[in-house]
Amino acid sequence: MQAPSQQVRVHALPSVTGALRAVEALLLRGGQRTARRNAWSSVLEDRRRALARAEAQHVLEAAASRAPSDT
């Protein structure tokens, strides 16, 4: 008689990101999750505005440093 074949089952382990999102979903209900995402969007927008301000300041300083005959 032959030995029964053994089946090996492979389960993919969840990624760290997926695990953190699952924990977030359990701990932070809809309103809190939305507030957190809105706050992060605000942070990103503030960073964009700060970069734009720095670029504008650089352009203005470069224009101010030119002699009047250069313009």
C-alpha positions as a Markdown table, in Angstrom:
| # | Residue | x | y | z |
|---|---|---|---|---|
| 1 | Met | 0.0 | 0.0 | 0.0 |
| 2 | Gln | 1.2 | 3.5 | -0.8 |
| 3 | Ala | 1.6 | 6.3 | 1.7 |
| 4 | Pro | -0.9 | 9.0 | 1.3 |
| 5 | Ser | 0.5 | 12.1 | -0.4 |
| 6 | Gln | 1.1 | 15.0 | 1.8 |
| 7 | Gln | -0.2 | 18.4 | 0.7 |
| 8 | Val | 1.7 | 21.5 | 1.7 |
| 9 | Arg | -0.3 | 24.6 | 2.0 |
| 10 | Val | 1.5 | 27.9 | 1.6 |
| 11 | His | -0.1 | 31.0 | 3.0 |
| 12 | Ala | 1.2 | 34.4 | 2.0 |
| 13 | Leu | 2.2 | 36.4 | 5.0 |
| 14 | Pro | 0.6 | 39.8 | 5.1 |
| 15 | Ser | 2.9 | 42.7 | 4.5 |
| 16 | Val | 3.8 | 45.1 | 7.3 |
| 17 | Thr | 1.8 | 47.8 | 5.5 |
| 18 | Gly | -1.2 | 45.6 | 5.2 |
| 19 | Ala | -1.0 | 44.6 | 8.8 |
| 20 | Leu | -0.7 | 48.2 | 10.0 |
| 21 | Arg | -3.7 | 49.1 | 7.8 |
| 22 | Ala | -5.7 | 46.3 | 9.4 |
| 23 | Val | -4.8 | 47.5 | 12.9 |
| 24 | Glu | -5.7 | 51.0 | 11.8 |
| 25 | Ala | -9.1 | 49.8 | 10.6 |
| 26 | Leu | -9.8 | 48.1 | 13.9 |
| 27 | Leu | -8.6 | 50.9 | 16.1 |
| 28 | Leu | -9.6 | 54.0 | 14.1 |
| 29 | Arg | -13.2 | 54.0 | 13.1 |
| 30 | Gly | -14.4 | 55.9 | 10.0 |
| 31 | Gly | -14.3 | 59.5 | 11.4 |
| 32 | Gln | -11.0 | 59.2 | 13.0 |
| 33 | Arg | -9.4 | 57.6 | 10.0 |
| 34 | Thr | -10.8 | 60.4 | 7.8 |
| 35 | Ala | -9.5 | 63.0 | 10.2 |
| 36 | Arg | -6.0 | 61.4 | 10.1 |
| 37 | Arg | -5.9 | 61.3 | 6.3 |
| 38 | Asn | -7.1 | 64.9 | 6.1 |
| 39 | Ala | -4.4 | 65.9 | 8.5 |
| 40 | Trp | -1.7 | 64.2 | 6.5 |
| 41 | Ser | -3.0 | 65.8 | 3.3 |
| 42 | Ser | -2.7 | 69.2 | 5.0 |
| 43 | Val | 0.9 | 68.4 | 6.0 |
| 44 | Leu | 1.7 | 67.6 | 2.4 |
| 45 | Glu | 0.1 | 70.7 | 1.1 |
| 46 | Asp | 2.0 | 72.8 | 3.6 |
| 47 | Arg | 5.2 | 71.3 | 2.4 |
| 48 | Arg | 4.3 | 72.1 | -1.2 |
| 49 | Arg | 3.5 | 75.7 | -0.3 |
| 50 | Ala | 6.8 | 76.1 | 1.7 |
| 51 | Leu | 8.7 | 74.8 | -1.4 |
| 52 | Ala | 6.9 | 77.3 | -3.6 |
| 53 | Arg | 7.7 | 80.1 | -1.2 |
| 54 | Ala | 11.4 | 79.2 | -1.1 |
| 55 | Glu | 11.5 | 79.1 | -4.9 |
| 56 | Ala | 9.7 | 82.5 | -5.2 |
| 57 | Gln | 12.1 | 84.0 | -2.6 |
| 58 | His | 15.1 | 82.7 | -4.6 |
| 59 | Val | 13.8 | 84.3 | -7.8 |
| 60 | Leu | 13.1 | 87.6 | -6.1 |
| 61 | Glu | 16.5 | 87.7 | -4.5 |
| 62 | Ala | 18.2 | 86.9 | -7.8 |
| 63 | Ala | 16.2 | 89.7 | -9.5 |
| 64 | Ala | 17.0 | 92.2 | -6.7 |
| 65 | Ser | 20.7 | 91.4 | -6.9 |
| 66 | Arg | 20.9 | 92.4 | -10.6 |
| 67 | Ala | 22.1 | 95.8 | -11.5 |
| 68 | Pro | 19.4 | 98.1 | -13.0 |
| 69 | Ser | 21.3 | 98.0 | -16.4 |
| 70 | Asp | 21.0 | 94.2 | -16.4 |
| 71 | Thr | 17.2 | 94.2 | -16.6 |
